[in-house]
Amino acid sequence: MGGAPTLAAQRYWRSSFFPYVYYRTTDGFTVAAHYGLNSPLGFVERPEPNRAAVNLDAGAGTAGTWFFVADAHAPVWWDGWRARLTVAATRLNRLGYYGVGNDTHYSSDSANLGAYYYRVSRTRLALRATVQRRLLGPLRLLAGGALVHTDFRALPGANVYKTDLANGTVDSGTVPFTDGAARIGIVLDTRDNEVDPRTGVFLDAVYASGTGYTRTTAHARAFVRPVRPLVLAGRLAVEDMGGHPPLAAVGEMEASELPFVAVGGYRSLRGYYEGRFTGPGKLIGGLEARYEVWAVGDALQVKLVAFYDAGRVFDPGEAVRLTTTGLHKSGGGEIAVRVLRNALIVAGYAHGADGGRGLLGLGWSY
């Protein structure tokens, strides 16, 4: 029979495999491989990148970092439901650690302080599951849980982590730390495209209860297109933690999909190293202008980006609030290349008070 194809009628899978190599100043060269199974949406116009996908990534770096991540994501496999399951075993052997608090010091002459003065080795085993149910239109209810085992290892020589472990800033009773956490939340998503949004808003609010602590997080992202080649994007996010959160939990910010390192790094404050500022309360914001300079329909698009980021952490016992006081700021530019529906690569440069940093991301910062 004729008519538009339905989602149920188009279900099929296609696979992909490719090796890749990349370089980071902290991890050196990393050799990795990716294997993916993807169930495309075909010609159905929807904001999701695919019906479902299973991705396996594994790699190892010259500085001792290694990772294995299995991620299964089904945004529209079942009508009205979306689910995600992630299993990961990782070691970040040169993770940044600069102390706890919003005013932690950084010396650009750190080589004379020791090769690993601002570094710690973190090994993590994680299982994370999230289910979302559509309530009404773009409004969804979220529930999920995670089981995470985290261990920190001091690197040779003098470093901030050893000092904080010795003086009790880092509780030795929480190293290693096994965390069982449950999450509930709501999501409002009106984006026209989840990978490369041009219009719409994305709002989520999540409450999590972990082992000995609680976490309340809210994100707001908005996208407008005043003229066809230009998209303006903005983000504001805040998080407050109660109880006695360990370092293993404090260094990340919760989200409806996957958590990310904050504050500092590509996802939270470009221009600063990952984990540059650590605290139980977090505030981050940003503005972006994304301008399309060349396109071949929806098959290939090239965009130039200008951005401004700001963020800070709040010390234990300090009230989390919207404020312009104590913000760390950065700005810069990027070039983004989008291929087909769900592949986006971003590279650029950001500059903050600590100096300049190169950027590389698979997807927008937010």
SEBAVEX-724987 format. One record per residue: x negated, y, z negated of N, C-alpha, C in turn; residue in one letter. Coordinates in pm, whole numbers, plus 50000, padded with zeros to 5 digits. Layout:
<pts>
XYZXYZXYZa...
</pts>
This chain:
<pts>
499164988150000500005000050000499125012450000m499645023550055498855035650062498905043249933g498295055349934498285063649815496905064649757g496765073449659495455075649596495045063549516a493765060049513493295048649435493415051449287p493735041249211493855042549066492565038149000t492405041948875491215037848801491105022748792l492225016248762492195001648744491804994548873a492185000248989491914993549116490464994849160a489695003349097488345006149145487245000049058q487554991848964486544987348869485514978148935r484284982848938483164974748984481904980348919y480804973048930479554976948865478444977848969w477524986948947476314987449027475134989148932r473994984048971472834983948882471714992448939s470804996348850469635004048892468475000448800s467275001348855466064998848776464945007548831f464215013848740463045021348785462085023348668f460785022848693459785026548593459565041648597p459045047048490458725061248490457615064148389y456915075248413455805079548329456005094248296v455775098048170455835112148136454775115348031y454525128248013453495132947921454085142947824y453765141347696454095151147592452835153747512r452665166147470451445169647398451295161647269t452415158047206452345150647079452145135647100t452685130147209452675115647229451715110947338d451105120247412450275116347523451105110947638g450525101847717451235095847829452095084147779f453295083447829454205072547796454625065547924t454505052247925454945044048037456225037047994v457265038148075458565032948034459305027148154a460435020648126461275014948231462735016648191a463565018048293465005019848272465775009748355h466765003348291467704994748363469104999248327y469955000948428471295005748402472354998348480g473514996648417474724991848483475745003048472l476375006048585477265017448589478535013648663n479685017148605480975015248672481455028848720s481315031848849481615045348898483105048548896p483395061348902484765065948912485245066449057l484355064849152484745065449291485175079549330g486305080449398486785093349446487785099849351f487945093949233488865099649135488185111649068v488825123149072488255135249014488565135748865e487555133648785487675134348640486415140948584r486465146248462485275152648405484205142748359p484585130148332483605120448283482635116448394e481395113048359480405109448462480655095748524p481315086748452481565073348501482675067048416n483105055348460484095048048382483455041548259r482285035848282481515029548173480085027748221a479155026948126477745025048161477025017848048a476055009648086475165003147991473735006348035v472955012347946471595016547980470605010647882n469525005347935468424999947855467165007547891l466485013147788465235020247808464195015047710d462995012747759461905008147673460605014147723a459705017447627458435023147667457465024147551g456235027447584455175029047483454225039847529a453695047447431452805058547463451395056247414g450485064247466449075062747431448775067047288t449675074447222449455078947085450155070046982a450685058647026451285049346931452795049946922g453415058846997454875059447001455415048247089t456525042047047457205032147130458705032847103w459495027447195460935027947177461625017147259f462765012747207463715004347281465095009147244f465865013047344467205018447321468195011747415v469255006247359470365000747437471595009047405a472195014847508473305024047491474455020047583d475605016647525476795013247601477855023847576a478345029847684479255041247673480435038847767h481645039447714482845037147794483815048847774a483655059647852484515071347831485945069847882p486155061547986487525060048039487825045648081v487135035948025487415021848060488805017748015w489205022647896490555020347845491295033547840w492515033647890493295045947896493515051547756d493095064247736493305070847608492235068247504g491275059747535490205056247441488845059047504w487855061847420486465061747461485635056247347r484595048747382483785042047281482315042647319a481485042047217480035042047240479355033647133r478405025447178477615016947088476155018647126l475315022147027473895024347051473075016246952t472115008747004471165001146923469775006046960v468985009746860467675015546889466625010946790a465435008346841464245005946759463165015346812a462715024646730461795034946778460705037846676t459565041946727458525047646641458015060446705r458245071646638457665084446679456405086246596l455275083546656454035082746581453375096246557n453945106946617453415120446595454565130246575r455575126046499456725134746474456295146846393l456825158446429456465170546357457035170646216g456225174946120456685177345984455915189345929y456655200045897456065212745858456455216645716y457155207645647457645210645514459155212745516g459705215545399461145217545384461415232345356v462365238245428462715252245406462645260545532g463235272245527463315280845644462055289245666n461185290045566460005298645576458705290745579d458775278145623457555270045629456555276145726t455285275345690454215281945766453695272745876h453315279045986452665271846095451435279546137y450295272646146449055278846192448725273746331s448545282946424448175279046560446775273146565s446015274946459444655269446449444685256346371d445745248346392445935236246312444845225846336s444125226646449443065216846476442005217146367a441745228946311440755229946204441305224946070n442635223646060443245218345938443275203145938l443175197246053443255182746068444115179346187g443755168546257444465164946380445935162046355a446255157346234447635153546203448225161946090y447755174146078448185182445965449695184745964y450305186246082451745188446092452435176246153y451955164346124452505152346186452755141346082r453755132846113454055121046033454535110346130v454335097746096454815086746178456155081946123s457175081346209458505076946166458935064846249r459295054046179459835042046244461305040646205t462125037546303463575037246275464245025746350r465105018546279466005008646336467425013846315l468215014646422469515021046409470585013746490a471765012846429472965007946495474055018346472l474645023546581475625034246570476805031246662r478015032546610479225030046688480205041546668a480865045746777481845056446771483035052846860t484235055146809485465053046886486275066046879v486785070246994487645082046999488975078347065q490065083947008491405081447058492085094647094r492595095547216493285107647257494585109147180r494765120947119495985123747044496995131247130l496545142147192497425150347273496575158547369l496765156547499495985164047596494495162347575g493745173447557492285172647539491845170247394p492795167947303492465166147161492305151347129l491175148047064490885134147031490535132546882r490855120946828490465117146692489245108146701l488305110146610487025102846613486835095046484l486295082946497485885074946382484645067046421a483745065346326482525058046359481725054446236g480655047546260479755043546151478355041246203g477415040946113476015038646150475295031646038a474355023246074473445016845980472035019646030l471265026945949469945031745992468905028945885v467805022745925466675020545834465505029045884h465005038145798463945047445837462765046245741t461575045945799460355045645718459405056345772d458705062845680457695072845716456325067745673f455325070045758453955066045729453045078145742r452285080845638451345092045642450215088945739a449865098745819448765097245915447435100845848l446305096745907445005099245842444705114045825p443915117045723443485130745699444515138745622g444215151645608445115160545535446335163645621a447525163645558448735167845630449815171945530n450775179545579451835185045495452685173945434v452915163145508453745152245457453125146145332y451825143445332451155137845214451315147045094k451145160045117451275169745008452675169744951t453695169845037455075170144989455485157044923d454915145944967455185133144904454575132744764l453385138444750452705138544620453375147844520a453875159444567454465168944471455965167144451n456555157244517457965154044495458935161244586g458445169844675459345176144771460035165544857t459275155344894459835143444957459925132744850v461125127944821461345117944717460785104444763d459755099644694459135086944733460095075244721s461155077044639462165066544625463055064944747g462975074344841463765073544964462905070445086t461695065445062460795061345170460315047245141v460775037145215461755037845325463175039745273p464105042345367465485045245330466435037945425f467395030745367468445024145446469755031445422t470335036245527471505045045520472685038645591d473785037145518475045033145578475985045045576g476435049545690477245061645697478525059145776a479615065345729480885065045800481245079245842a481895080745960482215093946013483675094546057r484285106046035485585109046093485525123246149i486365126246247486315139646304487375141646409g487365153646465488255157146575487425163546685i487885161846809487195167146926488225173747017v487935185747062488745192647162487845195347282l488175189547396487285190147512488085193647637d487865205747690488535210047813487535212447926t486305207447914485295209548018485745203148150r485425210048260485785204548391484825193448434d483625193048374482645182748405481755180948283n481615168548235480875166348111479365167448130e478845163948246477405164748270476975179048301v477745185948384477395199348430478635208348426d479075212248307480325219948296480195234048354p481275238448415481345252048470482415260348398r483445253648351484485260448274484935251248161t485515257348057486085249447949485385251647817g485895244847715485305245347581485145231147529v484185229647438483985217047368483825220347220f484755216047139484735218446996484775204946925l483925203046828484025191146744483705194446599d484355187446510484135188646367484075174546310a482985171446240482735157846192482375158246044v482985149245969482625147245828482045133245815y480865132245752480195119445735479845117245588a479985105045545479585101045410478515090345422s477295093845378476185084645386475805079245249g474645073245240474165067345115473615078245025t474455083044933474045093244837474225107544884g474885109744997475045123345047476285124145135y476705136345163477765139045260477265149245361t477955149945475477545158845582478795164145653r478885177445666479985183645738479395192045851t479805189345974479205195546092480285200746185t480065212446242480985217946342480195223946457a480635221146579480015226346701481065233346785h480675244146849481535250946947480685254347068a481145249947187480465253147312481505258347410r481155268747484482085274647580481375277247711a482115275847823481545277347956482525285348042f482015295648107482845303748196482085306148325v482825308048436482195310548566482775323548622r482125334948592482675347748638482635349348789p481605343748854481525342949000481035328949034v481265324349155481065310349187479655305049157r478555312449191477235306449166476795307049020p477485314548934476995317348800477885310948694l477255304148599477945298648482477285304548358v478095310248270477625315048140478035305048034l477075301147950477315291047847476885296447711a477605292747607477255296747472477515285447373g476745285547266476855274947166476675280647026r477465275746931477305278846789477575266146711l476665262646620476815250446541476325252846399a476985246346305476635247846164476805234446094v475955231845996476025219345921475675221745775e476405214845686476145215645542476085201545487d475115198845402474965185645342475085186745190m475825177345131475985177044987475365164544928g475335163744795474725152244728473225153344730g472565142144755471095141644755470605135344886h470685142944995470265137345124468755135245130p468315123945182466875121345196466315127945320p464995128345330464335134045448464795126945574l465045113845567465465106345685466735111845746a467635117445663468905122845713468835137845737a468045144845658467995159545666467425164345799v466535156645859465855161145980466705160946106g467935155846097468795155346215470115162446189e470785166146299472095172346294473105162946358m474255161346293475285152146342476005158146461e476645149546541477455153846655478465142946683a479455145946765480495136046793479975124346873s478945126546956478375115547033477125110046966e475975116846980474725112446921474095123846843l473415120946730472735131546654471485136146729p470925147546684469725152746748468855159546643f467555160746672466605166846580466915181746568v466975186646443467245200846418466675204646282a466045216446276466065226846377464685227746441v464665228246573463445228446651463475217646757g463095221146879463085211546988464115215047093g464135207147199464935210147318466415211047286y466935202547197468365202147172468845212747074r467935219047000468405228246896467755242046899s466435242846921465755255746921464525254747010l464725257647138463635256847234462575267447203r461325264147230460225273047196459535269247067g460115259646994459525254546869459425239446878y458425233846808458275219446806459485212746742y459725200246778460795192546715460545191546564e461615193746487461505193046342460755204546279g460655215746351459865227046299460415232246166r461745232646151462355237246026463315226245976f463145222645849463895211545792464635216245668t465935213745663466725217445547468095211245555g468785209745441470115203245441471195211645508p471025224745515471955233445586471325238245715g472125239245821471585242945952472545252446022k471965261746097472725271146180471975273146309l472625270446422471975272446551472975278946648i472435286846739473265293346840472455295746965g473155298647074472435300947198473325306547306g472685312747405473345317947524472535313847646l473225310647755472555306747879473275312847998e472485316248100473025319948231472435310248332a473315302448399472905292248494473365296548634r472405298948722472725304348854472325294348963y473285290549043473045281049151472395288249270e471195283749305470465290149415470495282149544v470815269249534470845260949654471675248649626w472485244449723473335232849703473625226149836a473775212749829474275204849940475555198149890v476635205649893477885200749838477725196949692g478275185349655478095179949520476955169849514d476265167849626475195157849629473925162849563a473615175749580472375181149526472575196049496l472205200049376472315214049336471055218049262q470565230049289469395235649219469825248649152v469475249949023469915261648947468735267748872k468755280948860467825288248776468555292448649l467845291548535468485293648406467665303348323v468345312748259467745321248156468485318448026a467745317447915468395313747788467795321247670f468575321447564468165327147435468695318047326y467825313547235468195304747124467895311546991d468645308046890468365312646754468825301946656a468125300746545468515290746446467725292146318g468225285746215467555285546085468085273746004r467405270745894467895261045797468115268245664v468875261845577469135266945443468555257245342f467905262545241467245254345142468255247145054d467845236444985468755229544893469355239244792p470655238844776471355247744683471735261144741g471245264544860471565277244924472855275845005e473725285744994475015285145063474815286245214a475405277045288475365277445434476395287645482v475985296545572476865307345615476425312345752r477355319345818477005326345941476265339045904l475055340845954474225352245919473215354846029t472755367146038471665370546129470335371646054t470355369445924469145370345842468375357245848t467065358245864466215346445861466245338045986g466825343046095466915335246217465555334446288l465255322846340464105320946427464625321246570h463925328546657464465331346790463475327246898k464035323947014463195320747128463965323647256s463245325147365463855327347495462995321447604g463575319847722462795314247830463615311847954g463055303848044463705300748170463545286248206g464445281348291464415267348333464825266348480e464485255248539465025251448668465695237948650i466915236848699467695224548681468075218848818a467955205648830468315198748953469365188248919v470535189748980471595179848961471735171549087r471755158049069471885148649180473175140749161v474085141749258475365134849253476135138749126l476895129149072477825132448965477165133248827r476195124448800475775122848660474275122748637n473475128648726472035129548704471635144248702a471045148648592470625162548577469265162948509l468295169248573466945170648519466645185448501i466125188948383465855202948351464395204348308v463685214148364462315217048323462175232148309a461335236348213461185250748195460145254348092g460255266548041459295271947945460055280747846y459685279747718460295287947613459205293747525a459475305647472458505312347387459175317047259h458565313747144459035318147014457885323446932g458125325346802457105331046715455875322246702a456005309146723454875299946715454095298946845d454555305646950453905304847080454845299447184g454285294247295455075289347406455085274147413g456175268647470456305254247485456915251047621r456395240647686457015235447806458245227247768g459205226447860460465219547834460715209247942l461295198047902461735187747996462885180247932l464025179948001465185173147945466005166348052g466665155448015467625148648102469015153048058l469455164148113470705170148072470475183748010g471545191548002471465204747941471135203847793w470555214547739470295215247596471585213847518s472685219447572474015218047511475095219547617y
</pts>
